[in-house]
Amino acid sequence: MQKINVGLIGFGTVGTGVVKVLKENAQVIKDRLGLEVVLKRVADKDTSRDRGVKLDDGVLTDDAKAVINDTDISIVIELVGGTTIAKDFILSALDKGKHVVTANKALLSTHGSEIFKKASSKGLDVGFEASVAGGIPIIKAMREGLAANKIDSIYGIINGTANYILSKMTNDGGKFEDVLRRAQEKGYAEADPSYDVDGIDTAHKLAILINIAYGTYIKLEDIYTEGIRRINPLDIKFAKEFKYRIKLLAIAKSVEGKIEARVHPTMIPEAHPLALVDGVYNAVHVRGNAVGPVMFYGLGAGMMPTASAVVADIMDICRNMKLGVANRLSPLSFTDDAVKDVKIKAIDTLEIPYYIRFLAIDKPGALSKISGVLGAHDISISSVLQKDRKVGGAVPLVIVTHHALEKELRAALEEIEKLDMIFEKPVCIRIEENLGTAN
């Protein structure tokens, strides 16, 4: 039986999962491919730590070049992470004529164009299913299953740490800082959680989805990005009163020839399927102009779900090799000459409803002054909520607007913040009412 040798660079959590999948599911992989996938080399700086999985003698090395330069290895799996040395490994592997599989969303969202063009020029494939939403096959679905569609919108919960924190705050209560600490203790959050809670990781993944959906290479700085640090238990409570749930959403929309690209906390109707995605789970809701709305749900991170996606990419490349083909499917599912720059819709031009929470002095005239400023900026009020009255003291005052222009809302909030009756910077959360409906 034919064998295809693969090499792994990065024997961490996901790398360990890849070894386990290749070993434990070797027979089903062989049955599906009609050939054997052989893990010939594994490179990692740490060659002594016990990962709970046994490698054959001579497989493990501390030299990544031993993988890249091995003429018997046809596919190199990069699981080092980061955007520097990992890039060097991938480009070197391509230069050596090897196909590549990676889970590196930070690298692909910043240097994807260079990597994919190099692979194309060499007649090689790059698999990157594991770079977005872990074990959920969203990239394969968008590149192939939805290929006949113009993509109207994408809404994604694609960071498990942020979703875990918001879910815990919603279901069990607690302040952001306390829930984050518990998430770190359970291993759901990194010691430095900035990439997760500040929306950066989500923006990396959204960039990849946008590139596939619209045949472009978007710049990360074009994605408006806002995290969840300012979400307060009060906001969770008031969201429930308005029948919303707060989620950190990745949002992309095609609107009048421009692309909306944004990541931020969002209030969504509690009845929408995305509102029910709890804990470390991920989900991506896509609307195509032909298929309508579809949703993909599952574990978006972790050793085995991510390893599942990595090995699936290996198997796809093996099938191509067996048939003697490569580049059967271009990385973005668009031909090279069809990949183009797109116009990005500025966040200031966004026009949606907003939730605003003020901490205001409880005395007559406070609401009228606030509503007067909003009205002067052409912002109309849909609902007002005030509880726990403390005459002469500070109380939360919540306003939900009708559709308002973001530029005008920001100007109004700057003006309101200067009023002597306001005690702290207002909290503003965007509302998405009709997720995935036709534009």
C-alpha positions as a printed Julia matrix, in Angstrom:
439×3 Matrix{Float64}:
   0.0    0.0     0.0
   1.19   3.52   -0.86
   2.53   5.63    2.03
   2.8    9.39    2.38
   5.24  10.73    4.94
   4.42  13.83    6.96
   6.49  15.91    9.36
   5.3   17.96   12.34
   6.9   21.15   13.66
   5.49  22.05   17.09
   4.74  19.29   19.6
   2.57  21.32   21.96
  -1.07  20.82   22.83
  -2.43  20.7    19.27
   0.64  18.89   17.97
   0.1   16.21   20.6
  -3.51  15.95   19.47
  -2.42  15.49   15.85
  -0.12  12.62   16.85
  -2.98  11.02   18.8
  -5.42  11.3    15.9
  -2.91   9.89   13.42
  -2.2    6.97   15.75
  -5.66   6.23   17.18
  -7.52   6.69   13.89
  -4.83   5.22   11.63
  -7.1    2.47   10.31
 -10.06   4.73    9.46
  -7.67   7.19    7.81
  -6.14   4.35    5.77
  -9.59   3.03    4.83
 -10.71   6.46    3.64
  -7.56   7.32    1.73
  -6.49   3.95    0.43
  -2.98   4.78    1.62
  -1.08   5.1     4.89
  -0.11   8.42    6.47
   3.22   8.01    8.24
   4.45  10.54   10.81
   8.16  10.42    9.97
   9.53  13.35   11.96
   8.4   15.59   14.85
  10.38  18.7    15.8
  10.12  20.64   19.03
  12.52  22.55   21.25
  11.48  20.38   24.21
  12.35  16.76   23.48
  12.11  15.47   27.06
   8.58  16.33   28.23
   6.08  13.49   28.43
   3.07  14.35   26.23
   1.23  11.12   27.01
   1.73   9.78   23.51
   4.59   7.53   22.36
   6.67   8.24   19.27
   8.86   5.67   17.55
  12.58   5.92   18.21
  14.32   8.56   16.11
  11.14  10.46   15.24
  11.49  13.35   17.74
  14.13  16.01   17.13
  14.84  19.54   18.3
  15.75  20.64   14.77
  12.93  21.94   12.57
  15.24  21.84    9.55
  15.41  18.07    9.95
  11.71  18.03    9.04
  11.88  20.62    6.29
  14.97  19.13    4.61
  13.86  15.49    4.78
  13.36  14.5     1.15
  10.99  11.69    2.13
   8.52  14.08    3.79
   5.79  15.4     1.48
   3.65  17.41    3.92
   4.89  19.71    6.7
   2.53  20.56    9.56
   3.32  23.91   11.23
   1.94  24.22   14.78
   4.5   26.58   16.29
   2.29  29.67   16.21
   3.29  33.32   15.92
   4.14  35.32   12.82
   7.94  35.2    12.64
   9.69  31.84   12.84
   6.49  30.03   11.79
   6.45  32.08    8.58
  10.06  31.12    7.92
   9.26  27.44    8.45
   6.3   27.53    6.06
   8.09  29.43    3.29
  11.12  27.15    3.63
   8.92  24.06    3.4
   7.25  25.42    0.27
  10.65  26.2    -1.23
  11.58  22.57   -0.62
   8.52  21.46   -2.58
   6.44  20.35    0.39
   2.74  20.91    0.96
   1.88  22.7     4.22
  -0.85  22.4     6.85
  -1.15  25.08    9.53
  -3.5   26.26   12.27
  -1.86  29.68   12.44
  -4.59  32.31   12.19
  -2.34  35.21   13.21
   0.12  34.37   10.45
  -2.47  33.81    7.72
  -4.42  36.97    8.59
  -1.26  39.06    8.2
   0.89  37.19    5.65
  -1.63  34.91    3.96
  -1.22  36.58    0.58
   2.55  35.95    0.5
   2.21  32.34    1.65
  -0.61  31.45   -0.74
   1.1   33.1    -3.72
   4.29  31.17   -2.97
   2.36  27.9    -2.75
   0.58  28.64   -6.04
   3.83  29.43   -7.81
   5.27  26.11   -6.59
   2.15  24.09   -7.45
   1.6   23.19   -3.79
  -1.31  23.14   -1.38
  -1.74  24.92    1.97
  -4.36  23.52    4.35
  -5.61  25.86    7.06
  -8.97  24.55    8.28
  -7.83  24.62   11.92
  -7.06  28.35   11.79
 -10.71  29.31   12.37
 -13.15  27.75   14.85
 -11.11  24.66   15.72
 -12.97  21.5    14.82
 -15.81  23.24   12.96
 -15.28  22.76    9.2
 -16.25  26.33    8.37
 -13.41  26.98    5.9
 -14.19  23.87    3.86
 -17.87  24.82    3.92
 -17.21  28.34    2.67
 -14.61  27.36    0.07
 -16.61  24.45   -1.31
 -20.1   23.91    0.1
 -21.13  27.57   -0.29
 -18.99  28.29   -3.36
 -22.02  29.01   -5.57
 -23.2   31.81   -3.27
 -22.58  35.49   -2.87
 -22.06  35.81    0.86
 -24.41  38.41    2.33
 -23.3   38.18    5.95
 -21.18  36.33    8.5
 -21.8   36.41   12.23
 -19.37  34.42   14.33
 -18.74  33.52   17.94
 -15.19  32.39   17.29
 -13.33  32.86   20.55
 -14.1   30.3    23.23
 -12.48  32.24   26.07
 -14.57  35.37   25.53
 -17.72  33.31   25.05
 -17.02  31.33   28.22
 -16.62  34.54   30.24
 -19.78  36.15   28.86
 -21.74  32.9    29.31
 -20.64  32.61   32.95
 -21.51  36.26   33.61
 -24.93  35.69   32.05
 -25.79  32.35   33.66
 -24.04  32.55   37.04
 -23.41  36.24   37.62
 -20.12  37.82   38.63
 -17.84  40.62   37.52
 -15.65  40.32   34.45
 -12.43  40.26   36.48
 -13.67  37.48   38.78
 -14.98  35.3    35.96
 -11.76  35.82   33.99
  -9.7   34.68   36.99
 -11.81  31.52   37.32
 -11.43  30.88   33.58
  -7.66  31.13   33.96
  -7.73  28.7    36.89
  -9.67  26.2    34.73
  -7.29  26.63   31.8
  -9.9   28.31   29.58
  -7.97  31.59   29.53
  -4.28  32.36   29.1
  -2.2   34.05   31.8
  -2.21  37.06   29.46
  -5.75  36.97   28.04
  -5.46  40.13   25.95
  -5.73  38.48   22.53
  -8.95  36.76   23.59
 -10.77  39.36   25.68
  -9.72  42.35   23.57
 -11.07  40.79   20.37
  -7.7   40.44   18.6
  -7.9   36.66   18.15
 -11.45  37.04   16.81
 -10.28  39.71   14.35
  -7.55  37.39   13.02
 -10.13  34.7    12.34
 -12.64  37.13   10.84
  -9.97  38.37    8.41
  -9.53  34.83    7.09
 -13.29  34.33    6.72
 -13.66  37.66    4.91
 -10.83  36.79    2.53
 -12.56  33.54    1.6
 -16.06  35.04    1.45
 -15.19  38.04   -0.71
 -12.0   37.03   -2.55
  -9.69  39.61   -1.03
  -6.87  40.13    1.45
  -8.21  42.45    4.12
  -5.86  44.32    6.43
  -6.3   43.71   10.15
  -6.38  47.44   10.78
  -9.49  47.62    8.57
 -11.42  45.49   11.08
 -12.92  47.59   13.85
 -12.05  45.68   17.01
 -13.38  46.12   20.54
 -13.19  43.67   23.46
 -15.34  42.71   26.43
 -13.45  44.23   29.38
 -16.07  46.94   29.98
 -19.03  44.54   30.1
 -20.61  44.93   33.53
 -23.07  42.63   35.35
 -25.53  45.51   35.04
 -25.3   45.3    31.25
 -25.95  41.56   31.4
 -28.97  42.21   33.63
 -30.43  44.96   31.47
 -29.82  42.92   28.3
 -31.99  40.17   29.76
 -34.74  42.69   30.51
 -34.74  43.73   26.85
 -34.64  40.02   25.84
 -31.1   40.17   24.5
 -27.88  38.29   25.16
 -24.41  39.84   24.91
 -21.9   38.04   22.71
 -18.5   38.98   21.31
 -19.36  38.8    17.62
 -17.24  38.78   14.48
 -19.38  40.49   11.85
 -18.91  40.8     8.1
 -21.56  42.07    5.7
 -21.71  42.99    2.07
 -23.52  46.34    1.92
 -23.89  48.36   -1.28
 -20.54  47.28   -2.69
 -18.66  47.72    0.57
 -17.74  45.27    3.34
 -18.55  45.79    6.99
 -15.79  44.24    9.09
 -16.1   44.54   12.85
 -15.56  42.71   16.14
 -17.26  43.93   19.3
 -19.67  42.99   22.08
 -23.13  42.82   20.57
 -26.64  42.46   21.94
 -28.58  39.88   19.96
 -32.14  38.59   20.42
 -32.26  35.81   23.02
 -34.26  33.63   20.6
 -31.55  33.63   17.92
 -29.51  30.39   17.72
 -26.26  32.32   18.3
 -27.6   33.54   21.65
 -27.77  29.92   22.82
 -24.08  29.21   22.14
 -22.6   28.88   25.63
 -19.27  28.17   27.26
 -16.22  27.45   25.12
 -18.32  26.52   22.08
 -18.09  28.42   18.8
 -20.63  29.05   16.07
 -20.61  30.74   12.69
 -23.84  31.93   11.06
 -23.53  32.55    7.31
 -26.09  33.81    4.87
 -25.64  33.13    1.16
 -27.85  34.71   -1.46
 -28.85  31.29   -2.8
 -28.73  28.98    0.22
 -30.09  31.44    2.78
 -29.0   31.2     6.43
 -26.84  28.28    7.63
 -25.1   27.83   10.98
 -22.07  25.8    12.03
 -21.58  24.9    15.7
 -19.01  23.01   17.73
 -15.85  23.17   19.81
 -13.72  25.98   18.5
 -10.47  25.11   20.25
  -8.75  22.44   22.28
  -6.36  19.61   21.55
  -8.56  17.1    19.79
 -11.08  19.3    17.93
  -8.25  21.36   16.41
  -6.24  18.22   15.66
  -9.3   16.83   13.87
  -9.2   19.8    11.48
  -5.44  19.53   10.96
  -5.61  15.85   10.06
  -8.57  16.47    7.74
  -6.35  18.9     5.81
  -3.59  16.3     5.66
  -6.08  13.82    4.23
  -7.29  16.31    1.59
  -3.72  16.87    0.41
  -3.05  13.12    0.39
  -6.06  12.59   -1.88
  -4.72  15.21   -4.27
  -1.26  13.63   -4.22
  -2.74  10.21   -4.91
  -4.36  11.64   -8.04
  -1.25  13.6    -8.99
  -2.92  17.0    -8.68
  -2.37  20.17   -6.61
  -4.03  23.57   -6.4
  -7.29  21.9    -7.36
  -8.92  24.46   -5.07
  -7.29  27.85   -4.68
  -6.81  29.0    -1.05
  -9.59  31.6    -1.2
 -11.76  29.58   -3.61
 -11.3   32.43   -6.11
  -8.94  32.33   -9.08
  -5.85  34.47   -8.66
  -7.0   37.04  -11.2
 -10.36  37.36   -9.41
  -8.84  38.27   -6.02
  -9.26  42.01   -5.57
  -9.21  44.83   -3.07
 -12.55  45.62   -1.46
 -13.88  48.85   -0.03
 -14.38  48.77    3.73
 -17.41  50.45    5.24
 -16.15  52.83    7.93
 -17.47  52.2    11.43
 -18.63  55.84   11.62
 -21.15  55.12    8.85
 -22.73  52.18   10.69
 -26.45  52.68   11.3
 -28.02  50.28   13.83
 -29.77  50.44   17.22
 -27.67  51.01   20.35
 -27.87  50.2    24.04
 -26.46  52.99   26.22
 -26.02  52.87   30.0
 -25.4   56.1    31.89
 -24.58  56.52   35.56
 -26.53  59.69   36.18
 -27.7   61.73   39.15
 -31.27  60.92   40.08
 -33.06  64.26   39.91
 -35.73  65.85   37.75
 -34.56  66.95   34.34
 -31.7   64.47   33.97
 -33.44  62.35   31.36
 -34.69  65.36   29.44
 -31.16  66.8    29.17
 -29.77  63.49   27.92
 -32.61  62.94   25.47
 -32.23  66.53   24.29
 -28.6   65.96   23.34
 -29.49  62.7    21.62
 -32.31  64.4    19.73
 -30.0   67.18   18.58
 -27.9   64.48   16.92
 -30.95  62.93   15.25
 -31.0   59.94   17.62
 -34.46  58.79   18.66
 -35.18  56.74   21.78
 -36.91  53.37   21.58
 -36.91  52.42   25.29
 -35.8   53.82   28.64
 -35.15  51.82   31.8
 -34.26  53.12   35.24
 -34.28  51.07   38.44
 -33.21  51.37   42.07
 -34.04  55.05   42.43
 -31.79  57.05   44.75
 -33.02  60.61   44.78
 -29.99  62.87   44.59
 -27.66  59.86   44.13
 -26.16  58.06   41.15
 -28.35  55.5    39.37
 -28.03  53.56   36.13
 -30.14  54.96   33.33
 -30.46  52.77   30.24
 -31.57  53.95   26.82
 -32.11  51.83   23.73
 -32.15  53.83   20.51
 -33.78  53.3    17.18
 -31.37  53.02   14.25
 -28.75  55.73   14.69
 -25.62  56.79   12.84
 -22.5   55.77   14.78
 -20.74  59.05   14.04
 -23.62  61.03   15.51
 -23.95  58.69   18.49
 -20.28  59.1    19.39
 -20.56  62.87   19.15
 -23.66  62.84   21.36
 -22.0   60.63   23.98
 -18.97  62.92   24.12
 -21.29  65.83   24.77
 -23.37  63.96   27.38
 -20.26  62.76   29.2
 -19.36  66.38   29.97
 -22.68  67.06   31.73
 -22.3   67.54   35.5
 -25.03  64.97   36.12
 -23.0   62.12   34.53
 -20.64  60.22   36.87
 -18.65  58.01   34.49
 -18.06  57.25   30.82
 -21.27  55.83   29.3
 -21.3   52.2    28.2
 -22.45  51.68   24.62
 -23.21  48.29   23.05
 -24.33  47.8    19.48
 -27.51  45.83   18.8
 -28.03  43.43   15.89
 -31.73  42.7    15.56
 -32.02  40.8    12.27
 -28.96  38.57   12.12
 -28.59  36.86    8.79
 -31.74  38.23    7.17
 -31.58  39.41    3.59
 -30.04  42.85    3.1
